[in-house]
């Protein structure tokens, strides 16, 4: 049987993790998705095979409909570990590639068992790596591997203060997948998860290094554009919208046509602005894009909005950087 340790009993202390003379521990799997009470739990891997599945005698027992009774097995071989899919219904993936009969696991690999995702840690100092992984889970969305809402709030708050201090514009885009519920209802939640990862992979390279692309929640993404006026932000929103609409998405044998609606809001700089107000304004424009027929980017004041509803952060004309 494997050792299971709760993340709730682990103190997030990176200084301790980096201190001299750390404890050497065996390789392990760290539960990173879905979130919940099992987030961060650690399954230590020894020399004996580790069975994963819904069966009562499984070493790692997962009570999840996406997991088969005998789903996968992790074995020790040639000084490391390999994973073997046991003919599962929903597959076993390593870094989004099928594990097949035997796939070697390397330090930091993502192991997906049905709808459950683990991170494989095999370094010499697993204890330090574990603490680092727990910290990473606090700022990164495990499914899409984008920064999460906490990271977004911290980044946006910092940039909003900087924009006001230096009188420079700051823009926020909110993107929402159109009719995502239909994808889940028609093709299942595994397909929905795959869609979210694929869209994240599509957006990530289109965002500048100084900006931030994050998972806002559910099927929503947020992009923060520093020193970007309203006209440039609206053009960026249109590029992201077109990139999703023009991509070919597939899940197993299913071809999917996906679109996003985009709301754009800009703080012109020079006056204090709350990050929450900027997000609220972008959300208004996102709602206007949905009302307007979806698959579009909307900026400035949406039809029917008033200055009172959008507040002073809304630019009636493009900001000057």
Steps between C-alpha positions, in 0.01 A plus 500: 500500500616856441559772756241776475578837653250785516600842369299644787765369741785653301623850583581704192849595616742533211786598727472167675486321167820670387690460827822291516481130564146430368341161543545270204174329409381253237337613178133591528186606318344831611127552437459833319156473332214526566519740789341409831605322818739267312692787339866461589465150645811290443522132404848359559623254238716208612659203322170310495243567223236759585149433365274797423124466453154481652538143628493462877840331504671772291806657663379842386123474508311767305125521538444687173280397206778585250732239656477129418500233773852397400622805315881513509806365676825676592804268515863542603741422215859590411540736792180691427126455453286410201123521467290239322142551388286195591249533217313786667194658342622861511872441465820576687703797376848629573532868406185459285643202305363144543704288738437177306657174616783673687607864523796619705427777749742788529528750781222759467284300258122539512316169534132506406281209612154556355408845631759498781841666459816427700849649491784247516791604721816290474785740583761428766342749740134408469410674826613841369337435164176409676492829690572686177219311327254592774601865463459476121147365548410821682578715195441272200188335362585130479271421206610772256841574657421870479527734799190467717260757646727569798794576270275717282376705796854559625631597155206725415508675836870574462465622140196716581703683764792541260274627221356767729842600634661541157188620312510209256207301363411150614254271326319180594337247269249241623443208264219249542455184295170513314249221573750306708221329693389336175849352458488347848142376462556351155852358523566471874722679750820336377437670168427825682831476686683430173334806341611726786859376471497542122366856518761588764772361273360710216496823702830464689748571216294798379549695824815707555747396769433817702124439496299228672263235368315321781209270561235723655267216597285235332519560125623860537850632436648841580779689327668801660674732251742744662557844347235425237237754397142413417538483122801267525324286762191467283721396207670243724161365608401463137824311424439257786138452395603428141774259614247285684236519228756407234646198681412136441420337835462126537424264785554138406287462183291813563570822306395813688441854382567737788458873540552750779336828593730776625442802723761778505548770765777755543629720781646812342756558776567800718216429743460225758300203375398182678581172328148377586347796315706427192391137504139605552513730198654224285227264617234751390649510153524119496130482581433747218698277262283204601182702450627619165524147359823358649833449318589868517710747698325797660666808650415852616144548622269213398156601370275619782786552748539830684800674647362412844490129419850483357671760716783741426739228382320465167675679215269661248797542266822298473747571780834658424803311630 
